């Protein structure tokens, strides 16, 4: 009986770990894409702020 419950516990543990790793991978992917978007927006803003003469043209080129 104790052996059976131990097996169930191990199966649950493996299942939870699998779910957790999948969740973590998706979260990391989401965070990476979000950070990339933020970096792109920041770069756009810096470029458009730095060259105020041709600001609109660079802004349209970037974003």
Secondary structure, DSSP 4 states (H G I P E B T S, - for coil): -HHHHHHHHHHHHHHHHHHHHHHHHHHHHHHHHHHHHHHHHHHHHHHHHH--TTHHHHHHHH-
